[in-house]
Amino acid sequence: LWLPDRRPRVLAVTLEDRSGALAALQDALADRLEQGGWYEPERRPFLAHVTVGRFGRSGGRPQEIEAPDPVCFRATTVTLQRSRAGPGGSRYERLVEVALAPA
């Protein structure tokens, strides 16, 4: 998936959230962060995805690529990171890591 639609600069892999558990987790986390004064909710709807590439502002629309085969995996932990954008690229700071309950 290229994001955003109009002038894509991010290549992302979308995640299927059949049970809605991931969206519920994001909603609960966003509520707590907002209550603490650390987060302002976005207007756009939640999109479960993993960013796999970012591209500069110059150049035209990225070329279409063939979608990979679906992959299934089980996560054992969730890590909350702070992203700090800078001239040399983003830096990530691990804030907390939480083990997930076994399935």
Secondary structure, DSSP 8 states (H G I E B T S, - for coil): -EESSSS--EEEEE---TTSHHHHHHHHHHHHHHHTTS----SS----EEEEEE--SSSSS--------------SEEEEEEEE--TT--EEEEEEEEE----
